[in-house]
Structure formats: C-alpha cells, structure tokens
Amino acid sequence: MLRKKIGINIKPLAQREKEVFDCLVKGMKTSEIATKFDLKPNTISTIKKTIYRKLNLNNPYDLFQYAMIQKLQKQ
C-alpha cells in the first residue's frame, strides 16, 4: 500500500520538520522531542501532522517504512 504512495503528492519538509521526522524514526515520543527542541508538545504534534500530510502517510508504521525506503534509495 505504501509503495503506491511513494513519489505521489509528496511535498518537501522544512528544516524543523526534518529534525522532528528523524526523532520520530528513532522512536522518540512527542514529549521527548518537545524537550529536545524546547518546544511545547502541542507544537510537536502539529509538526507531526504536517509531516504525515506532506509525505502522504497514515501512521507510524508508514513513517518508518518511508524512512527505510529513503535510506535505501540514498545508498
């Protein structure tokens, strides 16, 4: 299901979104990410929603799968 989405309607992530994306892929929780960047958890939740929308993802599994595919494509 995810393969069909890759490359379709994907928008580039802003720098902060990339940083949060990397933290999410590492398994960090919203509260941990908020502490790391000195932001409120609600701000991180909003950034997460934006990441999911821009990358056309539905859940954390899709996020992880997308990250792995991107890593393989860079090799």
Kinemage of the C-alpha trace (Angstrom):
@kinemage 1
@onewidth
@group {chain A} dominant
@subgroup {mainchain}
@vectorlist {calphas} color= white
{ca met a 1} P 0.000 0.000 0.000
{ca leu a 2} L 2.791 2.454 0.879
{ca arg a 3} L 4.674 1.793 -2.357
{ca lys a 4} L 1.804 3.250 -4.338
{ca lys a 5} L 2.118 6.491 -2.371
{ca ile a 6} L 5.875 6.973 -2.680
{ca gly a 7} L 6.591 9.824 -5.061
{ca ile a 8} L 2.942 10.846 -5.336
{ca asn a 9} L 1.928 14.237 -3.966
{ca ile a 10} L 4.934 14.379 -1.630
{ca lys a 11} L 5.919 17.869 -0.564
{ca pro a 12} L 9.373 18.792 0.766
{ca leu a 13} L 9.794 19.089 4.525
{ca ala a 14} L 11.007 22.242 6.240
{ca gln a 15} L 14.184 22.007 8.317
{ca arg a 16} L 12.348 21.651 11.664
{ca glu a 17} L 10.048 19.027 10.141
{ca lys a 18} L 13.117 17.049 9.022
{ca glu a 19} L 14.543 17.234 12.539
{ca val a 20} L 11.282 16.022 14.069
{ca phe a 21} L 10.998 13.332 11.383
{ca asp a 22} L 14.442 11.997 12.359
{ca cys a 23} L 13.423 11.906 16.025
{ca leu a 24} L 10.192 10.076 15.208
{ca val a 25} L 12.076 7.485 13.177
{ca lys a 26} L 14.358 6.924 16.172
{ca gly a 27} L 11.247 6.158 18.232
{ca met a 28} L 11.210 9.281 20.353
{ca lys a 29} L 7.923 10.303 21.968
{ca thr a 30} L 6.279 13.672 21.433
{ca ser a 31} L 7.227 14.841 24.934
{ca glu a 32} L 10.867 13.815 24.400
{ca ile a 33} L 11.054 15.685 21.100
{ca ala a 34} L 9.453 18.755 22.677
{ca thr a 35} L 12.059 18.743 25.434
{ca lys a 36} L 14.901 18.301 22.942
{ca phe a 37} L 13.854 21.337 20.901
{ca asp a 38} L 12.484 23.342 23.833
{ca leu a 39} L 9.005 23.414 22.310
{ca lys a 40} L 5.562 22.566 23.624
{ca pro a 41} L 4.207 19.061 22.976
{ca asn a 42} L 1.280 20.594 21.068
{ca thr a 43} L 3.746 22.223 18.682
{ca ile a 44} L 5.419 18.871 18.049
{ca ser a 45} L 2.009 17.245 17.494
{ca thr a 46} L 1.226 19.890 14.888
{ca ile a 47} L 4.577 19.316 13.180
{ca lys a 48} L 3.906 15.556 13.183
{ca lys a 49} L 0.536 16.099 11.497
{ca thr a 50} L 2.199 18.298 8.887
{ca ile a 51} L 4.853 15.644 8.212
{ca tyr a 52} L 2.215 12.951 7.773
{ca arg a 53} L 0.200 15.200 5.431
{ca lys a 54} L 3.191 16.294 3.338
{ca leu a 55} L 4.502 12.742 2.959
{ca asn a 56} L 1.037 11.260 2.464
{ca leu a 57} L 1.437 8.875 5.428
{ca asn a 58} L -1.230 7.477 7.737
{ca asn a 59} L 0.526 6.027 10.776
{ca pro a 60} L 3.904 5.467 12.477
{ca tyr a 61} L 4.425 2.233 10.526
{ca asp a 62} L 4.128 4.142 7.237
{ca leu a 63} L 6.555 6.732 8.590
{ca phe a 64} L 9.133 4.090 9.454
{ca gln a 65} L 8.663 2.332 6.114
{ca tyr a 66} L 9.085 5.628 4.269
{ca ala a 67} L 12.293 6.348 6.207
{ca met a 68} L 13.714 2.935 5.337
{ca ile a 69} L 12.883 3.329 1.654
{ca gln a 70} L 14.550 6.751 1.603
{ca lys a 71} L 17.640 5.358 3.296
{ca leu a 72} L 17.892 2.528 0.748
{ca gln a 73} L 17.483 4.938 -2.165
{ca lys a 74} L 20.394 7.080 -0.904
{ca gln a 75} L 22.778 4.102 -0.897
